């Protein structure tokens, strides 16, 4: 009997994820899954800065705030390297955005602020790109 077993899942803690925040090794968590975004830095429409700001952290809120397309969501499948340890996902999903334990209270507030900044920068980068494209088309018409 040849039955195909699913590949084992590799789990990462948020602490371990923090180490992957450089442009030559950039990972982030989105919806409890961990993605290696290193190869996508040059291709990201919002610019590499947006991804670098979200490197090594849970970037779920920033990802959702930008309103990524279905195509962008499909690209994540190619970058999947594992998942956040289930015990940490349960803890983080129950914690209020600005609350949590006393040891993580200030860091979660800072992370939330960073996520907001990333989202704003991504939106402005997208709008700038769209305006540049429209401006180029206007110049071609003239």
C-alpha positions in Angstrom: 0.0 0.0 0.0 1.5 3.3 -1.1 -0.2 6.1 0.8 1.1 9.6 0.6 1.6 11.1 3.9 1.5 14.9 4.1 4.9 16.6 4.6 5.6 17.3 8.2 4.9 20.9 9.3 7.8 22.9 10.6 6.7 25.1 13.5 8.4 28.4 14.5 8.0 30.6 17.6 7.7 34.3 17.4 11.0 34.5 19.2 12.7 32.5 16.4 11.0 34.5 13.7 12.6 37.6 15.0 16.0 36.4 13.6 14.7 36.5 10.0 14.5 40.3 9.5 17.3 41.0 7.1 17.2 41.7 3.3 19.2 38.5 2.7 16.9 36.3 4.9 13.5 37.8 5.3 10.6 35.9 6.8 7.2 36.9 8.3 4.1 35.4 9.7 0.7 36.0 8.2 -2.4 34.3 9.6 -0.2 31.9 11.6 1.8 30.7 8.6 5.5 31.6 8.1 6.7 32.8 4.8 10.2 33.3 3.4 9.8 36.6 1.4 13.5 37.1 0.6 13.2 36.4 -3.1 10.2 38.6 -3.4 11.9 41.8 -2.1 12.8 43.1 -5.6 9.3 42.3 -7.0 7.1 43.7 -4.3 4.9 46.4 -5.8 5.0 48.4 -2.5 8.8 48.4 -2.4 11.2 46.4 -0.4 11.0 48.8 2.6 7.5 47.7 3.3 8.6 44.0 3.5 11.7 44.9 5.5 9.6 46.7 8.1 7.4 43.6 8.5 10.3 41.1 8.6 10.6 38.9 11.6 7.2 39.7 13.0 3.5 38.8 12.6 2.6 40.9 9.6 -1.1 39.7 9.4 -2.6 43.1 10.1 -0.3 45.0 7.7 -1.0 42.4 5.0 -4.8 42.7 5.5 -4.9 46.5 5.9 -3.4 46.9 2.4 -6.1 44.8 0.8 -3.9 42.4 -1.2 -5.4 40.7 -4.3 -6.2 37.1 -4.7 -3.0 36.9 -6.9 -0.9 38.2 -4.0 -2.4 35.6 -1.7 -1.6 32.9 -4.2 2.0 34.0 -4.3 2.3 33.3 -0.6 1.9 29.6 -1.2 5.2 29.5 -3.0 6.9 31.2 0.0 5.5 29.0 2.7 8.1 27.5 5.0 6.1 26.6 8.1 3.6 27.7 10.7 3.7 29.5 14.0 3.7 27.1 16.9 0.0 26.4 17.6 0.4 27.2 21.3 1.6 30.7 20.5 -1.2 31.3 17.9 -3.8 30.6 20.6 -2.2 32.9 23.1 -1.7 35.7 20.6 -5.2 35.5 19.2 -6.8 35.9 22.6 -4.6 38.8 23.7 -6.0 42.2 23.0 -4.0 44.3 20.4 -2.6 46.7 23.0 -2.6 44.3 25.9 -1.1 40.9 26.7 1.2 39.9 29.5 3.2 42.5 31.3 6.4 41.2 29.6 5.0 41.6 26.1 2.8 44.6 26.6 5.2 47.3 25.4 6.6 45.2 22.6 3.1 44.3 21.3 2.2 48.0 21.3 5.3 48.8 19.4 4.7 46.0 17.0 1.2 47.3 16.4 2.5 50.8 15.7 5.1 49.3 13.2 2.4 47.4 11.5 0.3 50.5 11.1 3.3 52.4 9.6 4.0 49.6 7.2 0.4 49.6 6.0 0.4 53.4 5.5 3.7 53.2 3.6 2.4 50.4 1.4 -0.8 52.3 0.6 1.2 55.4 -0.4 3.6 53.4 -2.5 0.8 51.7 -4.3 -0.9 55.1 -5.0 2.3 56.6 -6.1 2.9 53.7 -8.5 -0.6 54.1 -10.0 -0.2 57.8 -10.4 3.1 57.4 -12.1 1.6 54.9 -14.5 -1.3 57.2 -15.3 1.1 60.2 -15.7 3.3 58.1 -18.2 0.2 57.3 -20.2 -0.8 61.0 -20.3 2.6 61.9 -21.6 2.4 59.3 -24.3 -0.9 60.7 -25.5 0.5 64.3 -25.6 
